[in-house]
Amino acid sequence: MPPGVREAFRTLYREHRPGADDAAAGLWLDALIADGRYAEEVYAAG
């Protein structure tokens, strides 16, 4: 699921930033992660 969430964030960024491409969206998400503004919690149920 995390890859889908990351892609959703990148898609939203591109939709709300005219002219933004995949690379810009990736840099934006990387900056969120580096700044501690986005974190993923992944667990396995079994």
N, C-alpha and C positions, 0 to 999 in steps of 0.2 A: 504493500500500500504506500509506503513512503515515496517510491518513485512517482506514483500518480499524484501525490500531494505536491511534490516539487514541481512537476510539470504543470499542475493547475496554477501554482503561484507564478511560474514563468509566463504562462498564457495570459493571466490577468495583467501582469506587468506590460506585456507587449500590447494588449488591448487598450491600456490606459496611458501609454507613452507613445505618441505618434512617432513613427520612424524607428522605434526600438526593434532590434533583431534578437535572434536567439542568444548571441554572445552577450549583448547588453543585459538581457534578462538573467542570464547565468551569473554575470558579475554582480548584479543587484542581489540575487539570492545568496551568493557567496558572502557578500558584505553583511547581509542580515545575520547569517550564521556566525561570521567572525565577530560581530558586535554583540552576540548573545541575544539577539532579538528573535531568533527562530531556532528551535531545537526539536529534534525528533525523539520520540519515545517508541521503541519497537519492542514488542513482546511476542512470545509464541505461546499459544494455548495448546494444551495437549493432553 
